[in-house]
């Protein structure tokens, strides 16, 4: 997990181009989703974290986003009931 606030814009661009960052999350809400999620794009920089893959987000205790990852969210929701 990498906090957005610790990266410069140049570092972030390089990591995205290299494919090192594939998922983003909200550290306060413990929600992760795709890099293209409209909800994630509105998030404050100090709350945003990045993950290399979905497994890393799950291991960190994050849940799937209900907007950009509907199937994974429904699976998570049904498993927690």
PLY file of the C-alpha trace (Angstrom):
ply
format ascii 1.0
element vertex 81
property float x
property float y
property float z
element edge 80
property int vertex1
property int vertex2
end_header
0.00 0.00 0.00
1.39 3.37 -1.04
-0.10 6.66 0.16
-0.74 9.20 -2.58
0.42 12.03 -0.33
3.93 10.53 -0.18
4.40 10.52 -3.97
5.34 13.37 -6.25
3.30 13.78 -9.43
6.25 12.53 -11.47
6.72 9.41 -9.29
3.01 8.65 -9.57
3.01 8.96 -13.36
6.06 6.70 -13.67
4.53 4.03 -11.42
1.23 4.13 -13.32
2.97 3.83 -16.70
5.08 0.94 -15.43
1.93 -0.88 -14.30
3.03 -0.96 -10.66
-0.25 0.56 -9.44
-3.50 -1.08 -10.56
-5.98 -0.31 -7.79
-6.72 2.70 -5.60
-8.42 2.93 -2.25
-9.72 5.23 0.45
-7.67 4.74 3.62
-10.37 6.28 5.82
-13.28 4.23 4.49
-11.23 1.08 3.73
-12.70 0.80 0.19
-10.71 -0.07 -2.95
-11.59 0.14 -6.63
-10.28 0.66 -10.13
-8.14 3.63 -11.09
-10.94 4.86 -13.37
-13.72 4.92 -10.75
-15.60 8.23 -10.62
-15.98 7.92 -6.86
-12.26 7.38 -6.43
-11.37 10.37 -8.56
-13.33 12.65 -6.18
-11.39 11.39 -3.16
-9.07 13.68 -1.22
-5.38 13.09 -1.95
-4.58 12.56 1.75
-7.08 9.66 1.90
-6.00 7.94 -1.34
-3.78 4.87 -1.32
-2.60 2.69 -4.18
-2.24 -1.08 -4.48
-0.40 -3.21 -7.00
-3.31 -5.66 -7.21
-6.66 -6.58 -5.72
-5.16 -9.21 -3.41
-2.95 -6.61 -1.74
-6.03 -4.44 -1.04
-7.96 -7.38 0.44
-5.01 -8.34 2.65
-4.91 -4.74 3.94
-8.54 -5.11 5.06
-10.20 -3.08 2.31
-13.56 -3.95 0.71
-14.54 -3.60 -2.99
-16.18 -0.40 -4.27
-19.90 -0.71 -4.94
-19.70 1.55 -8.01
-16.83 0.28 -10.14
-16.63 -3.30 -8.82
-20.29 -4.29 -8.51
-19.79 -8.07 -8.75
-16.93 -8.17 -6.26
-18.89 -5.88 -3.94
-22.00 -8.10 -4.06
-19.86 -11.18 -3.38
-18.21 -9.39 -0.42
-21.57 -8.15 0.88
-23.20 -11.60 0.70
-20.22 -13.18 2.44
-20.43 -10.75 5.38
-24.13 -11.42 6.07
0 1
1 2
2 3
3 4
4 5
5 6
6 7
7 8
8 9
9 10
10 11
11 12
12 13
13 14
14 15
15 16
16 17
17 18
18 19
19 20
20 21
21 22
22 23
23 24
24 25
25 26
26 27
27 28
28 29
29 30
30 31
31 32
32 33
33 34
34 35
35 36
36 37
37 38
38 39
39 40
40 41
41 42
42 43
43 44
44 45
45 46
46 47
47 48
48 49
49 50
50 51
51 52
52 53
53 54
54 55
55 56
56 57
57 58
58 59
59 60
60 61
61 62
62 63
63 64
64 65
65 66
66 67
67 68
68 69
69 70
70 71
71 72
72 73
73 74
74 75
75 76
76 77
77 78
78 79
79 80
